[in-house]
């Protein structure tokens, strides 16, 4: 069973896949090669960020606040982040969201089942969208101190 000490550190995303209760296939919300970091601190804080590896850059010749909403929406849709407190309970980790790119996540509790195999952490969770149960699986690889500096 996973403990808090097993989680503390920095993790790099390897994959994120979603299965569905109404069909056999699965999807990869941020493509086949997503980029992401997951950080768990000793003092019970966490932060998770995930983005597409092929994110388009925004124009740098105008103020961010003057970028057309369409371009900002594309940037929003290619990135995901939330942060807050966390607690390990019987092999699961609960993320208590205090900040998020998605305002609907703030104040939520995100339950993740956690499995650790060496330096590989698999977090799984589920949600419902449009009446369909979605099963998420995120595979993370622990970064060493040297790798954390370059991530």
KAHU-V449994 format. One record per residue. N is the residue number from 1. SS is DSSP state (a for helix, b for strand, c for the rest). PSI is psi in whole degrees, 0 to 359 (* if undefined). BURIAL is # if it has 16 or more other ideal C-beta (glycine too) atoms within 10 Angstrom, else .. Layout:
N,SS,PSI,BURIAL ; N,SS,PSI,BURIAL
//
This chain:
1,c,138,. ; 2,c,147,# ; 3,c,170,. ; 4,a,316,. ; 5,a,330,. ; 6,a,330,. ; 7,a,327,# ; 8,c,127,. ; 9,b,195,# ; 10,b,135,# ; 11,b,141,# ; 12,b,136,. ; 13,b,134,# ; 14,b,320,. ; 15,b,157,. ; 16,b,117,# ; 17,b,152,. ; 18,b,126,# ; 19,b,162,# ; 20,b,144,. ; 21,c,343,. ; 22,c,8,. ; 23,c,170,. ; 24,c,336,. ; 25,c,177,. ; 26,b,167,. ; 27,b,164,. ; 28,c,98,. ; 29,c,330,. ; 30,c,32,# ; 31,c,181,. ; 32,c,342,. ; 33,c,63,. ; 34,c,157,# ; 35,b,137,# ; 36,b,155,# ; 37,b,141,# ; 38,b,125,# ; 39,b,128,# ; 40,b,127,# ; 41,c,161,. ; 42,c,329,. ; 43,c,31,. ; 44,c,31,. ; 45,b,151,. ; 46,b,157,# ; 47,b,132,# ; 48,b,130,# ; 49,b,137,# ; 50,b,138,# ; 51,b,160,# ; 52,c,146,# ; 53,c,340,. ; 54,c,31,. ; 55,c,136,. ; 56,c,141,. ; 57,c,159,. ; 58,c,157,. ; 59,c,137,. ; 60,c,5,. ; 61,c,4,. ; 62,c,160,. ; 63,c,142,. ; 64,a,319,. ; 65,a,349,. ; 66,a,3,. ; 67,c,136,. ; 68,c,142,. ; 69,a,326,. ; 70,a,316,. ; 71,a,321,. ; 72,a,321,. ; 73,a,319,. ; 74,a,319,. ; 75,a,318,. ; 76,a,317,. ; 77,a,346,. ; 78,c,12,# ; 79,b,147,# ; 80,b,139,# ; 81,b,142,# ; 82,b,160,# ; 83,b,163,# ; 84,b,201,# ; 85,b,163,. ; 86,b,160,# ; 87,b,135,. ; 88,b,129,# ; 89,b,111,. ; 90,c,51,. ; 91,c,359,. ; 92,b,160,# ; 93,b,135,# ; 94,b,126,. ; 95,b,122,# ; 96,b,100,# ; 97,b,123,# ; 98,b,337,. ; 99,b,145,. ; 100,b,147,# ; 101,c,322,. ; 102,c,110,. ; 103,a,338,. ; 104,a,342,. ; 105,a,332,# ; 106,c,129,. ; 107,c,355,. ; 108,c,162,. ; 109,b,124,. ; 110,b,107,# ; 111,b,128,. ; 112,b,128,# ; 113,b,136,. ; 114,b,131,# ; 115,b,134,. ; 116,b,131,# ; 117,b,97,. ; 118,c,242,. ; 119,c,16,. ; 120,b,125,. ; 121,b,128,# ; 122,b,120,# ; 123,b,129,# ; 124,b,148,# ; 125,b,175,# ; 126,b,156,. ; 127,b,175,. ; 128,b,133,. ; 129,b,125,. ; 130,c,32,. ; 131,c,4,. ; 132,b,129,. ; 133,b,129,. ; 134,b,133,# ; 135,b,112,. ; 136,b,140,# ; 137,b,119,# ; 138,b,126,# ; 139,b,125,# ; 140,b,150,# ; 141,b,129,. ; 142,b,133,# ; 143,c,141,# ; 144,c,170,. ; 145,a,318,. ; 146,a,318,. ; 147,a,325,. ; 148,a,324,. ; 149,a,328,. ; 150,a,349,. ; 151,c,*,.
//
